[in-house]
């Protein structure tokens, strides 16, 4: 298409509209029914149960139930899904249980145990519909035999603060679980298992999304031990003994328990970025997707984004302004300070500081948003934050030291004082981080 000169006079509103376009595209109400039309053409002979977990589990369950009642009203269904506190929606036949995230709690464990027992009652004539989205790893928490919930909580807390990637964290989680890493599929066998996933992991690796409860696990027990040692995580003798016993290995690719399983990705980070790009193009902007699977320390990823911003400003590459640079993935934060954290606010702080150092004369041309698509950045009440051309001036006027805030991992505190937090409440989906940089 031919691009025209565009002047976005309210960049904050425009950037929020891009974020909304991204999250709406991944909302189960929009993406789940159209996927089901091509997958489920007739009901099974036996029972239909719906199980699963994740931040989008409530909305996925409600959307699936609406689809089922419309197309197969004479065929009963029931089941249970687990979602984060504040993310539940009402269903007629599927129980929606709320539990702890990012740290697992007893509600999640009790519900996961019920789901596991339900799966163990099935026959070859039954159908299991498993709804998995980001957050499942913490919410579907059923520790392996001999492992206490408090041990897993302590381990999870250390991993969250260590800078470990989501791939590494979930490798450890599923090897300490009774239900994840393909074990839910094993419990459901010989029933048919249809897994519908909303991906929140870089690369959309099926065995990593929600720690893959119904997916063959290519990782090994020894990998989990190596990850714990790599990040200096302390763990009990019982955990070491469990991870050292080959009898506790997860089901692998080729295992017969996966013969009757099907998996469908209904929403991904890439599709969400494409939806935001289309929204930007409507007003005549170039829209460049830098990547949907960007990982690394939030502040390091921010410096790279600032460098690309500088390339646009100085050399009109990879495309000339006006332009929106879009990216997704999942960054990490190695917590060393005492701040309130959030990987997206951390990204934005580091981005702003780097941009000021390298492209000070161009600050009036740049705005940015960084948010978690589930509406919760870390453990706070915000989805993320905005960087605007006035950010540095406002910080100076209010005596807010952005450099110190970054040192303390306190992006939340800094952007709250500036009034630039983005607060959406639960979006009822999760396709990970969303970043948009507007250069005019």
N, C-alpha and C positions, 0 to 999 in steps of 0.2 A: 504494500500500500504506500501511497505518497504521504509523507509526513509534512505537517505544516508547523509554523512557528507557534508555540504554545506558551502561555504564561499562566501558571497555576497560582492564583492569588491567595488561596488558603491551603497551603501544603499539608497542614495537619489533617484537615477534613479529607483531602484527596488521598493521603496515605492510609488513613483509616478505612476509606472505601476499598482500597486494594486489599487490605487485610480481611475485610468483610467478604469480598468476592472469593478470596482463597478459602476461608472457612465455610462459606455457604456451599461451595462446590464439593466439599468433603462431608457435608451433613448427610447422615443416613437417610433422611427424608427425601433427599434429592438423588442420591447415588445408589441406594440399596434396591429399591423396587425394580429399576431398569436392569440391574444385574440378575435379579431373581427370575425375571421373565425368560431368560435364556437358559437357566440352570434347572429350575424345578418345573417340570411339565405335568407331573402326576404325583399323587400322594403315595406313600409306602403302604404295604399291606398291614404292617404293625403300627406301633406307637410313634409319635413325633415328640421329641423333647428338644427344648432350646436351652442351651447352657452357654456360659462364657463369662468374660470379665474385661474391664477396661474403662477408661473415662467416657467412652462412647457407648458402653454396653446398654445403658438405659434407652438411649435414642435408637440404637440398633434393634433392641428387643421390641420396642414399640412399633418401629417401621416394619419389622418382620411380621409381627402379629397382625398389623393392618393388612399386609399383603396376603397372609394366609387366610384370614377371615373373608377376604374379598374373593379369593380364587378357590378355596377349598373349605367352605363354611361347615360342611358336614363332618369334617375330619378334625377331631379334638387335638389340642396340643397343650403342653404344660412345660415347666422348667424353671430355671433360676439363673440369673446373672448377677454379677457383682460390679458395682461402680463406686467411684469416689464419693465421699460425703458431699452433698449438695448437687450431685449430678443425676439423681434418679428421676425417672419419669414413670407415670402410672401405666400399668398393663393390666389386662383383664385375666390372663391365664399364666403369665410368666411373672414369677416373683423377682423383684428388683431389690437387691440388698446393698446397702451402703457400707463401706469399710475404709480403712486407713490407707493413705497414699501421701508421700512416697514410702513411708515406713509401714510395713504390714501390722495389722492388729488382730485381736481375737475375733472380731466380727468377720473379717476376711477368712480367717482360718476355719471358723465354724461353717461358713457358707461354702467354702471350697471343699470341706469334708462331705457336705450334703451333695454337692455336685459330683464328687468322686463316687459316692455310694450310688447315686442315681445312674451313673454311667455303667456301673457294675451289674445292673439289673437287666441289661438289654439283650435282645436276640437278633438273629440275622435278618429278621423282617422289619426291624425298627430303623428309624432315621434320627440321627443326632444332628442338630444344627448348632454349630459352635460359633459364637460371635466374639471376635478378638479385636481389641484395639489397644493403643498405648496406655500404659498403666496396669495392664494385666499382670505383669511380673510381681508387683507389690500386692495387688488386690486378690489374686488367686493364690493365696499363700497357704500351702499345706506342707509344713516341714517334713522331711523324710523321717522315717522311724529312727528314734534315738536323738533327734535334733529338736531343741526347744525353740519356741517362737521368739523368746527374748534373745537367743543366740543369733537368729537370723536378722532380727531388728538391729542388733548392735553391728553385725557384719554389714548390713545394708547402709547403715548410717556412715560407717567408715568408707565404704565404696563411693557413696555420693559425694563425699568431701575430698576424695583422693585424686580426682581427675580421670578416673577410669572411663573408657568409652562405654556406650550402651551395649556393644557386642560383648565386651569383657564382663560387664556387670551381669548380663543375662546368662552368660556361660556359667558363672558361679551360682547364680540363683537356681538354674534348672538342675544342677547337679546336687543341690541340697533340698530338692523338692520331691514330693511323692506324686505330684500331679502334672508338672511341667516337663519340658524336654521330650514330648511324645508320649508321656505316660498316660495322659487322658485318652488318647486314641487307643492305647493298649487296653485300658479299662473298658472302653466302649466296644471293643471287638467282640463279636462279629457284626455288629450293627453297621449300617452305612453312616459315614461321618462327612458332613459338608461344613467346611470351615470358611466363614466370610471374614476377611481381615481389612481393617483400616491401618495402613502402614504408618508408623511413626519412627522408623529407623532408616538411617542412611543406607541406600542400596536395596531397600525393600526385601531384605533377607527373611524368608518365611520362618526359618527356625529361630530368628532373633526377635521377631515381632511377638511381644507378650511372652517371651521365652518359649514359644512354640509348643503349647500343650498337646497339639494334635499333629505335629510335624516331626519327621525323622531328625535326629540331632547328630550333626557331623562332628561336634566337639567332644573332647575326652575329659575324663576325671582329672587327668594330669594337667590339662589346660587350666582347669579351675585352680588347682594348687599353685601353678606358676603365676597366675594373675594375682592371687592373694599375696604371694611373696614379692612380686614385682612392685606392688604399691605399699608394701610394709604393713599389710593388714594383720591385726592380731586375731587369732581364732583359737577355739578350744581344742583340747585333745580329742573330744568326740567328733568334731568336724574333720580333723585331720584323719582320724580312723575311718570315717565314712568315705572321704574322698580317696582314700588309699585302698579301698576294697573294691575290686573289679566287679563283684556281684551287684554293686550299686550303679553300674554304668547305665546310661540312657539308651532307649531303643534307637537303632541306627538305620540309615537308608537300606532298603532291601528287606527289612523285617516284615514278615507276613501280616503283622497287625495293621500295616498301612495299605493293604490291598484294596480296601473299600473306602478309602478316604479321598476327598476332593477338596481343593483349596481355591478360593477366588479372592483376588485383591479388588475391593470395591472403591477404595480411595487411596491416593498416594501423594507424597509431597510434590512430585512433578506435576500432577494434574492440578493441584492447588496453585502452583506457580503459573501454570498456563492460564488458569482462570484470571489471575491477577494481571497477567500480561495483556489479555484481551480487554480487560477493563481500562488499562492504560492506553491501549491503542485506540479506544473509542474517542479519546480527546486529542488524538494526533501525536502521541508520544512514541518515540522508540522504546521498546521494552526488550531488554537483554537478560536472559536467564543465565546466571553465572554457574549454577549447579544446584542440584536437589539433594546432594549427599555430602555436604561440607561438614567436616569434623575438625576437632582440635580445640585447644584452649580458646575461650571466647575472646580474650584480648588479642591473641595472635591472629585469629580469623578477622577481627576488627581491623587490625593494621593492614592486612592484605586488601580488605575492602576499601580502606582509605587510600591505598596506593592505586587501586583501579579507578577510584574517583578522581584522583590527581591526573591519571592518564587521560580521562575524558576531558577534564578541564584544560589540560595543556595541549593535548594532541588529537582530540576528537576520536579517541579509540577506547573500546572496541566499536563505538558508534558515537556520532556527535550529539551534543545536547540540543534540544531538551530530550532527556532520556530517563528511564527508570531502570535501575539495576536490581534484579531480583535474585534471591538465593534462599535455600532451605538446607535442612540437615539437622544435626544436633551437636552443639558445642558443649564443652565441659568447663567447669570452674574448679580449680584447686584452691580450696578455701584456706586462706592464711590470716585474714583479718577478722574483725569482729562485727562486720556489717551484716545487713539483712539479705544480701545476695541476689540471686536471679541471674541466669546465664544471659538473658537478652538485655537486661539493663547493664550487665557487665560489658557485653559487646558494645552497646551504644556509648557507654562512658569512654571506653578505649578508642572507639571510632572517632568520637568528638575530639578527644585530646590529640590523637594523631593527625587528624585533619587540621586542627589549629596550628600544630607545629609545622606541617608541610605545605598547607595551602591557605594560609591565613587571609590572603587578599581575596579569596573566592568564597568566603563563608556565607555571604548573602545568597549564593546560588544553590546551596545544598541543604536538603532536609532528609530525614531518614526515620524509619520506624523499624523496631525489632520486637517481635512478640512470639509467644508460644501459642500455637493454634488451639490448644485446649482452654485458653483463657486464664491459665495460671502459670506465672513465671517462677518456677521454684516452688516455694511454699507460701508465697504472699498472695494478696488479693488482686494483683494486677496481671494483665497478660504480657505486658512489656512497657515500652516507653517510646517517646518521640524525641528526636533531635531536630531543632529548628534553627534558622539563621540567627534568632535572638538568644539562643541558649547561653552562649558565653557572656554576653552582656548582662543577662539576668543573673547568672552565677556571680559575676563580679559585684553587682548591685546588692546581692543578698549575702555576700561574703561566704559563698559556697566554694570550697576548694575541691575541684573535680579530680585533680591528681591524687589528693589524699583519699577521696572517696573510693577511687579505684584501688589504691593500696589496701584499703580496709574491706574490699569486696562489698561496698555499700552503694551500688548503683540504685537500689530501691530508695534509699534515704535521700540521695542527691536529687533524683528526678521527682520524688514526692514534694520536696521543698520547692522545686522549680514549677510544680504544677503540670508536669508533662508525663505523668504515668498514663498508660492506656488501661482502663478498667472496663471489661466487657462482661464479667461473670462467666460461668461455664458455657462454652460454645457447644458442648455435647458432641464434639468430635476431637480428633487429634492426629494431625499429620506433621507434627514437630515444629521446629522453628520456622518463622517467616520473617524475611528481611526485605525491605524495599528502600532504595536510595534514589531520591529525586534530584536530578541535576538540571538546572534551568539556564 
